[in-house]
Amino acid sequence: MNTIISPSILSADFANLERDIKKVENFVPWLHIDVMDGHFVPNITIGPCVVKSIRKITNLFLDTHLMIENPTDYIDVFIDAGSDLITFHYEAARKKTIETIEKIKQKKVKAGLSIKPKTKVDEIKEYINLVDLVLIMTVEPGFGGQKFIEECADKIQEVKKYSKNENLIIQVDGGINNLTAKICKDLGCNCFVAGNYIYKADNIEQAIQDITF
């Protein structure tokens, strides 16, 4: 599988969001949209109305990451807004994990499952073969610009061990740059979310190339 780069708009200029999306549009296939509710994580970002607006201005694959409580209740509204992939947190769903995956799949979009740094892969092993993507957080979710937690990268190989799907997308998010991406790539990661590293680069195209390998 080709390496997928998914720039996080959390690091974009929200006063010039269309401009900043256009900055990456020719160099990447995906766009990462962080949705935070101020409860599951200590930050508030955007809602479905912004996703709907983004859908109108780009054909990029919209990789929507729900860092919210009760994600099952919000699946429909974010898919209807134009998301191509919905990733939700195991820690926010727990007993509703299968129900949430099924709800996403019924809408004919891709389903992703994410875990925070302190959550072990063993806790989600029964769900790995039900989803299209597993997102391993390499920082505590909530804010951009945090330092990469290297021991979290070891979870990549654990996910691969449980996966029977050769097309499974293993995504990492948090502190990703050209050096940390290589660590994750060598372990088997094939999808990288990067925010500050891309949007604060002097040369965005070169920054993206440096983590594409």
Protein Blocks (a to p, Z undefined) as FASTA:
>chain_A
ZZdddddfklmcfklmmmmmmmmmmmcfbdcddddehlmpgcdfbdfklmmmmmmmpcbd
cdddddbehkllmmmmmmmnopabdcddfklnmmmmmmmmmmmmmnopacdddddfklcf
klmmmmmmmpfbdcddfbdehiehiacdfklmmmmmmmmmmpcbfkbccddeehiafklm
mmmmmnopabdcdfklmmmpfblmlmmmmmnZZ
